[in-house]
Amino acid sequence: MPGAESRLSLKAHAKINLALDVIGKRPDGFHEVAMIMQSVSLHDTVALSLGGDAISLVCNRADLPCDHTNLAFRAATLLRQECGVSQGVHIELTKRIPMAAGLAGGSTDAAAVLKGLNVLWKLALSPDELETLAARLGSDVPFCLWGGTTLATGRGEILEPLPDFAGYGVVLANPPLAVSTAWVYGNFQRLVRPRPPDIPTMRKAIEQRDFQAVTGQLFNELESVTIPAHPQIAVIKEKMAGAGAAGVLMSGSGPTVFALTADLAAARQLADRVSFEPGVALMIAETVAREEI
């Protein structure tokens, strides 16, 4: 029976984007962005068990590949290669975060693997070293290492922690669509915006814990790509707003839509008032602090 020092279980939290501004195309092919990202209580569970000399992965979702195409598997492979580790690990992934949903489900699983194996393999990598490896896996993975409330710039890998915006309710509506982040960014074009995103004002609202100001500044420039391709997202937003949500936005590249409420009780009440077409998954969560990740 393996001892406690060879096993570890971690929560891998989903994220939402309170603000997402696409600044332009970079020479490396990525897009320059400015985002305010927020962790929520919805999470996957990543259980790691050391043993043997191979990396293996199982998942409760039969439709999720468990091979080298899985980001959690790739995280373990990258860490082992970079640090010269010969020991193997078995990864058991319990998915609750919808896939290809704009909630960083794959990125957060990969981040949990990096953090957990840094402990189990006794690598003693610094936060900066972990972030450098995380950025090689994906733009959202560095944020998912630490979570909380964060300003992310560059292609998403330059992180500046902000004061926690924890304890607010979140209603998430995920339609039965899989949206490719690469496709969304590949089809992004700068349009004339009726209201340009104001990251500094959003940041100030968060620092002051001004809930109404935050909901008034919600903005996601990727809606200009995803919603025309999937009009049902606009319908979900309209229904949430019609049910009394203070602020409604698509998260990331979509298709998940979230509504912010003053607290968890208000989120439950909003969820009871809103009705969607069959197949739309409704989830209730709350924003969480960095220290809870």
RARA-V283185 format. One record per residue. PHI is phi in whole degrees, 0 to 359 (* if undefined). Layout:
phi=PHI
phi=PHI
//
This chain:
phi=*
phi=295
phi=281
phi=298
phi=288
phi=249
phi=223
phi=205
phi=238
phi=230
phi=275
phi=244
phi=279
phi=286
phi=231
phi=235
phi=253
phi=284
phi=209
phi=215
phi=245
phi=265
phi=275
phi=166
phi=274
phi=265
phi=299
phi=277
phi=96
phi=280
phi=260
phi=282
phi=228
phi=226
phi=226
phi=253
phi=252
phi=221
phi=284
phi=233
phi=287
phi=302
phi=208
phi=271
phi=242
phi=244
phi=254
phi=246
phi=227
phi=284
phi=159
phi=67
phi=232
phi=237
phi=260
phi=225
phi=215
phi=231
phi=215
phi=283
phi=257
phi=293
phi=270
phi=258
phi=300
phi=245
phi=248
phi=293
phi=277
phi=281
phi=294
phi=293
phi=298
phi=295
phi=296
phi=295
phi=296
phi=298
phi=296
phi=293
phi=294
phi=290
phi=253
phi=65
phi=273
phi=258
phi=287
phi=265
phi=210
phi=254
phi=252
phi=248
phi=250
phi=254
phi=272
phi=235
phi=283
phi=301
phi=271
phi=49
phi=239
phi=81
phi=245
phi=63
phi=301
phi=288
phi=296
phi=290
phi=295
phi=297
phi=298
phi=296
phi=296
phi=300
phi=296
phi=293
phi=286
phi=301
phi=280
phi=293
phi=274
phi=53
phi=274
phi=57
phi=289
phi=285
phi=306
phi=297
phi=294
phi=296
phi=295
phi=297
phi=293
phi=301
phi=296
phi=288
phi=272
phi=172
phi=292
phi=271
phi=295
phi=302
phi=300
phi=294
phi=300
phi=242
phi=65
phi=81
phi=243
phi=215
phi=271
phi=245
phi=233
phi=71
phi=263
phi=118
phi=265
phi=266
phi=246
phi=229
phi=299
phi=248
phi=303
phi=299
phi=247
phi=266
phi=92
phi=264
phi=283
phi=223
phi=253
phi=250
phi=238
phi=245
phi=286
phi=284
phi=229
phi=247
phi=250
phi=277
phi=300
phi=299
phi=295
phi=297
phi=294
phi=294
phi=255
phi=288
phi=225
phi=294
phi=246
phi=290
phi=258
phi=297
phi=217
phi=300
phi=295
phi=239
phi=299
phi=301
phi=293
phi=298
phi=300
phi=298
phi=298
phi=293
phi=299
phi=268
phi=50
phi=265
phi=300
phi=296
phi=293
phi=297
phi=296
phi=285
phi=253
phi=304
phi=203
phi=219
phi=292
phi=287
phi=302
phi=294
phi=260
phi=287
phi=292
phi=300
phi=283
phi=224
phi=300
phi=297
phi=295
phi=297
phi=296
phi=298
phi=300
phi=296
phi=291
phi=295
phi=296
phi=294
phi=276
phi=105
phi=294
phi=288
phi=213
phi=228
phi=203
phi=284
phi=266
phi=56
phi=276
phi=87
phi=265
phi=295
phi=249
phi=235
phi=236
phi=268
phi=228
phi=295
phi=198
phi=293
phi=297
phi=294
phi=296
phi=296
phi=294
phi=297
phi=299
phi=289
phi=273
phi=261
phi=226
phi=239
phi=294
phi=303
phi=100
phi=279
phi=275
phi=251
phi=229
phi=244
phi=213
phi=216
phi=289
phi=235
phi=277
phi=303
phi=291
phi=272
phi=280
//
